[in-house]
Amino acid sequence: MTTVLVTGASGFIAKHIVRELLESNYSVKAAVRSGTRQAQVEALFPGAALSFVSLDLLSDKGWAEAMAGVDVLLHTASPFPVDEPKDPQELIRPAVEGTRRALAAAQAAGVRRVILTSSCAAIYKDSTKPRMDVSTLANWTDPTHPDTTAYEASKTLAERAAWQFVAEHPEMQLTTINPGAVFGPPMDEHYATSLAYVERFLGGVDPAYPKSNLPIVDVRDVARMHVAAIDAPVAIGKRYPANAGAMMIAEASTVLKNVYPERRITTRQLPNWLVKVVAPFNPAVRALAGSIQRNLDVDGSDAPRDLGFTYISSTDAILAAAEYLVANER
């Protein structure tokens, strides 16, 4: 039985990956940061072919032992905060160092196949292309551009580090999965940042939204892509943007307004000049301020063709997330 090490296994995406792996008859070694995170994952998969290791992105401790008996590394672990940190290195350092550490440990252990969870955030702010053009897998976000957030820079620099490592160690077989905004149903109540947008929509937190769009994908498709890529020779050496279709933020909120008319869901858009005024005082708006007058859509058409699936629609991904959140309102 093929054994797969999944880092960051308690994450929103990673838990779906673990389920997909187990259902596909892989043995899973789940890397988590604490006993609490381990208990969360164990509760979802009682009696499964699942073992646990404790790893830290900023420490070498345990990585060599974690790779023992492993055939494939799925590196999903990376910080994903709700708000921009004051110091971008709070995100960049663990993302980049953790990626290098994971790949170095895999290479040292003879683990050649690696699937890395990157992001459309590493693609759509390429300063060398026209701002309103749709991005492709050939594009790279400029991590030094003033419009680039700390999270976007962290994902870009981490993926760059992975491809650089592979260039230096050509025996490594890397595939990156680059999701857009990941919606869809959580597997439990521990879903953190990924569904913050939908929570804000449903809660009527914001009076209006910036005129910005988002590439959107369902978490179930992201998990399928990670697992399908393992044994797909065509996927080796490729980046796969995961995007079922981009929507304006106000368009996404309208999807929810149509289904939940009783809720105070706003569909208004902020004029661009007002975004710049509000951004210093509103973290959610501030994170999007660099995305106005820029198309964040990314061509995600390669993945279904190469990996053999059809995207769940962006609308259905949003509604699946909302259905869970409404049924399990905090």
TORVEX-530423 format. One record per residue (C-alpha): residue in one letter; x, y, z. Coordinates in nm, 3 decimals. Layout:
   resn        px        py        pz
      A         X         Y         Z
...
***
This chain:
   resn        px        py        pz
      M     0.000     0.000     0.000
      T     0.134     0.343    -0.097
      T     0.195     0.566     0.206
      V     0.139     0.942     0.176
      L     0.260     1.203     0.423
      V     0.014     1.495     0.443
      T     0.151     1.803     0.619
      G    -0.090     2.046     0.781
      A    -0.338     1.758     0.797
      S    -0.586     1.941     1.020
      G    -0.644     2.214     0.761
      F    -0.968     2.273     0.572
      I    -0.829     2.144     0.241
      A    -0.604     1.880     0.398
      K    -0.887     1.699     0.577
      H    -1.064     1.655     0.244
      I    -0.736     1.531     0.095
      V    -0.698     1.277     0.376
      R    -1.051     1.150     0.311
      E    -0.985     1.125    -0.063
      L    -0.662     0.935     0.000
      L    -0.823     0.690     0.240
      E    -1.114     0.629     0.004
      S    -0.859     0.562    -0.272
      N    -0.684     0.299    -0.056
      Y    -0.372     0.494     0.035
      S    -0.212     0.468     0.378
      V    -0.189     0.815     0.532
      K     0.063     0.963     0.770
      A    -0.084     1.290     0.897
      A     0.145     1.566     1.019
      V    -0.009     1.803     1.273
      R     0.124     2.063     1.515
      S    -0.046     1.951     1.836
      G    -0.244     1.681     2.011
      T    -0.555     1.896     1.977
      R    -0.519     1.903     1.598
      Q    -0.456     1.529     1.595
      A    -0.776     1.466     1.790
      Q    -0.973     1.673     1.538
      V    -0.848     1.458     1.249
      E    -0.883     1.129     1.437
      A    -1.248     1.207     1.510
      L    -1.321     1.224     1.137
      F    -1.158     0.892     1.045
      P    -1.205     0.634     1.321
      G    -1.039     0.304     1.243
      A    -0.873     0.430     0.924
      A    -0.523     0.346     0.794
      L    -0.399     0.666     0.950
      S    -0.099     0.746     1.168
      F     0.026     1.077     1.308
      V     0.348     1.272     1.342
      S     0.414     1.615     1.492
      L     0.600     1.864     1.271
      D     0.679     2.235     1.280
      L     0.753     2.433     0.963
      L     1.029     2.622     1.144
      S     1.203     2.327     1.307
      D     1.402     2.031     1.170
      K     1.282     1.814     1.457
      G     1.094     1.503     1.348
      W     1.110     1.549     0.969
      A     1.352     1.263     0.901
      E     1.145     1.029     1.118
      A     0.823     1.146     0.953
      M     0.955     1.052     0.608
      A     1.033     0.694     0.710
      G     0.824     0.452     0.505
      V     0.669     0.733     0.299
      D     0.624     0.708    -0.079
      V     0.462     1.044    -0.155
      L     0.470     1.386     0.013
      L     0.162     1.611    -0.002
      H     0.279     1.940     0.147
      T    -0.029     2.148     0.230
      A     0.094     2.324     0.544
      S     0.126     2.703     0.517
      P    -0.001     2.990     0.734
      F    -0.330     3.146     0.618
      P    -0.443     3.430     0.849
      V    -0.765     3.627     0.850
      D    -0.589     3.964     0.864
      E    -0.267     4.098     0.719
      P     0.017     4.073     0.974
      K     0.215     4.381     1.069
      D     0.532     4.195     0.972
      P     0.500     4.006     0.640
      Q     0.775     3.769     0.753
      E     0.526     3.615     0.997
      L     0.378     3.447     0.690
      I     0.667     3.442     0.446
      R     0.927     3.278     0.670
      P     0.726     2.967     0.772
      A     0.583     2.926     0.422
      V     0.921     2.940     0.248
      E     1.132     2.767     0.511
      G     0.866     2.503     0.568
      T     0.851     2.423     0.197
      R     1.228     2.395     0.169
      R     1.242     2.185     0.486
      A     0.972     1.947     0.363
      L     1.134     1.900     0.022
      A     1.482     1.855     0.169
      A     1.354     1.592     0.411
      A     1.174     1.411     0.128
      Q     1.482     1.417    -0.096
      A     1.706     1.292     0.183
      A     1.465     1.004     0.249
      G     1.438     0.905    -0.117
      V     1.080     1.032    -0.151
      R     1.062     1.157    -0.507
      R     0.693     1.237    -0.567
      V     0.577     1.565    -0.417
      I     0.244     1.746    -0.451
      L     0.256     2.103    -0.317
      T    -0.048     2.313    -0.230
      S     0.023     2.657    -0.371
      S    -0.241     2.915    -0.469
      C    -0.378     3.130    -0.750
      A    -0.237     3.403    -0.527
      A     0.104     3.301    -0.660
      I    -0.018     3.367    -1.015
      Y    -0.264     3.653    -1.057
      K    -0.056     3.959    -0.963
      D     0.205     3.935    -1.235
      S     0.332     4.289    -1.293
      T     0.458     4.197    -1.642
      K     0.110     4.138    -1.787
      P    -0.182     4.377    -1.848
      R    -0.381     4.413    -1.526
      M    -0.715     4.310    -1.677
      D    -0.593     4.004    -1.868
      V    -0.681     3.657    -1.743
      S    -0.373     3.492    -1.589
      T    -0.240     3.149    -1.685
      L    -0.010     2.896    -1.524
      A     0.280     3.081    -1.691
      N     0.221     3.391    -1.477
      W     0.384     3.462    -1.141
      T     0.278     3.715    -0.880
      D     0.538     3.984    -0.812
      P     0.607     3.948    -0.437
      T     0.769     4.293    -0.419
      H     0.480     4.488    -0.576
      P     0.298     4.728    -0.340
      D    -0.036     4.568    -0.433
      T     0.081     4.221    -0.324
      T    -0.033     4.113     0.022
      A     0.187     3.924     0.267
      Y    -0.015     3.608     0.204
      E     0.023     3.640    -0.174
      A     0.395     3.698    -0.134
      S     0.429     3.398     0.098
      K     0.259     3.163    -0.147
      T     0.461     3.296    -0.440
      L     0.797     3.275    -0.266
      A     0.721     2.930    -0.123
      E     0.628     2.790    -0.464
      R     0.930     2.956    -0.624
      A     1.147     2.789    -0.357
      A     0.993     2.450    -0.441
      W     1.063     2.479    -0.813
      Q     1.416     2.602    -0.740
      F     1.475     2.298    -0.516
      V     1.356     2.067    -0.793
      A     1.584     2.241    -1.043
      E     1.874     2.163    -0.810
      H     1.752     1.805    -0.751
      P     1.609     1.690    -1.086
      E     1.523     1.345    -0.951
      M     1.235     1.511    -0.761
      Q     0.893     1.497    -0.928
      L     0.692     1.804    -0.830
      T     0.335     1.907    -0.907
      T     0.174     2.219    -0.762
      I    -0.199     2.267    -0.712
      N    -0.290     2.636    -0.714
      P    -0.644     2.687    -0.580
      G    -0.835     3.011    -0.599
      A    -1.066     3.105    -0.311
      V    -1.162     2.766    -0.169
      F    -1.528     2.722    -0.074
      G    -1.742     2.411    -0.039
      P    -1.845     2.217     0.272
      P    -1.615     2.187     0.575
      M    -1.579     1.843     0.730
      D    -1.609     1.983     1.082
      E    -1.628     2.314     1.266
      H    -1.252     2.375     1.237
      Y    -1.230     2.552     0.903
      A    -1.053     2.877     0.996
      T    -0.981     3.136     0.727
      S    -1.099     2.960     0.415
      L    -1.468     3.039     0.460
      A    -1.428     3.387     0.608
      Y    -1.578     3.547     0.297
      V    -1.894     3.340     0.316
      E    -1.929     3.403     0.688
      R    -1.899     3.777     0.626
      F    -2.157     3.762     0.347
      L    -2.408     3.571     0.561
      G    -2.350     3.792     0.862
      G    -2.394     4.119     0.677
      V    -2.064     4.235     0.823
      D    -1.968     4.470     0.539
      P    -2.193     4.745     0.401
      A    -2.043     4.705     0.053
      Y    -1.762     4.526    -0.129
      P    -1.469     4.638    -0.345
      K    -1.507     4.598    -0.721
      S    -1.283     4.294    -0.730
      N    -1.324     3.939    -0.852
      L    -1.211     3.606    -0.708
      P    -1.119     3.277    -0.874
      I    -1.331     3.017    -0.695
      V    -1.302     2.641    -0.649
      D    -1.473     2.378    -0.435
      V    -1.259     2.212    -0.168
      R    -1.372     1.869    -0.290
      D    -1.223     1.937    -0.633
      V    -0.899     2.063    -0.479
      A    -0.869     1.738    -0.282
      R    -0.942     1.529    -0.593
      M    -0.671     1.715    -0.784
      H    -0.406     1.646    -0.520
      V    -0.480     1.275    -0.515
      A    -0.529     1.231    -0.890
      A    -0.193     1.399    -0.954
      I    -0.001     1.138    -0.752
      D    -0.008     0.871    -1.023
      A    -0.055     1.094    -1.328
      P     0.274     1.115    -1.524
      V     0.135     1.411    -1.719
      A     0.120     1.610    -1.393
      I     0.492     1.585    -1.314
      G     0.658     1.924    -1.348
      K     0.329     2.113    -1.385
      R     0.136     2.383    -1.203
      Y    -0.241     2.341    -1.193
      P    -0.448     2.653    -1.127
      A    -0.773     2.535    -0.966
      N    -1.054     2.768    -1.067
      A    -1.411     2.676    -1.156
      G    -1.484     3.035    -1.256
      A    -1.419     3.382    -1.122
      M    -1.692     3.601    -0.973
      M    -1.708     3.959    -0.861
      I    -1.735     3.967    -0.482
      A    -2.076     4.136    -0.504
      E    -2.185     3.866    -0.751
      A    -2.090     3.597    -0.501
      S    -2.288     3.772    -0.229
      T    -2.586     3.794    -0.467
      V    -2.578     3.414    -0.504
      L    -2.632     3.392    -0.129
      K    -2.887     3.674    -0.117
      N    -3.104     3.486    -0.366
      V    -3.109     3.176    -0.142
      Y    -3.117     3.352     0.197
      P    -3.330     3.663     0.133
      E    -3.413     3.697     0.502
      R    -3.050     3.771     0.587
      R    -2.891     4.115     0.572
      I    -2.659     4.022     0.286
      T    -2.539     4.326     0.099
      T    -2.472     4.321    -0.274
      R    -2.352     4.681    -0.300
      Q    -2.011     4.770    -0.439
      L    -1.773     5.031    -0.305
      P    -1.646     5.290    -0.552
      N    -1.273     5.249    -0.601
      W    -1.187     5.583    -0.440
      L    -1.375     5.485    -0.125
      V    -1.189     5.153    -0.102
      K    -0.867     5.350    -0.059
      V    -1.026     5.559     0.215
      V    -1.175     5.261     0.403
      A    -0.880     5.021     0.363
      P    -0.664     5.155     0.649
      F    -0.951     5.098     0.894
      N    -1.100     4.769     0.766
      P    -0.868     4.465     0.742
      A    -1.099     4.280     0.502
      V    -1.114     4.575     0.263
      R    -0.742     4.641     0.305
      A    -0.660     4.287     0.189
      L    -0.858     4.350    -0.130
      A    -0.751     4.708    -0.197
      G    -0.464     4.597    -0.419
      S    -0.703     4.390    -0.630
      I    -0.932     4.663    -0.759
      Q    -0.889     4.749    -1.127
      R    -0.715     4.414    -1.167
      N    -0.854     4.087    -1.303
      L    -0.779     3.799    -1.063
      D    -0.926     3.535    -1.293
      V    -0.690     3.246    -1.372
      D    -0.729     2.986    -1.647
      G    -0.796     2.657    -1.467
      S    -0.877     2.448    -1.774
      D    -0.569     2.222    -1.770
      A    -0.657     2.038    -1.449
      P    -0.989     1.878    -1.557
      R    -0.837     1.764    -1.885
      D    -0.520     1.614    -1.733
      L    -0.664     1.483    -1.408
      G    -1.002     1.360    -1.529
      F    -1.274     1.550    -1.345
      T    -1.534     1.823    -1.396
      Y    -1.536     2.127    -1.169
      I    -1.817     2.176    -0.923
      S    -1.948     2.520    -1.022
      S    -1.844     2.831    -0.832
      T    -2.209     2.890    -0.741
      D    -2.248     2.540    -0.598
      A    -1.919     2.575    -0.406
      I    -2.045     2.896    -0.241
      L    -2.385     2.746    -0.161
      A    -2.233     2.427    -0.016
      A    -2.021     2.636     0.219
      A    -2.320     2.848     0.317
      E    -2.540     2.547     0.380
      Y    -2.291     2.414     0.634
      L    -2.237     2.753     0.799
      V    -2.608     2.822     0.833
      A    -2.677     2.476     0.975
      N    -2.386     2.509     1.221
      E    -2.403     2.879     1.302
      R    -2.165     2.980     1.576
***
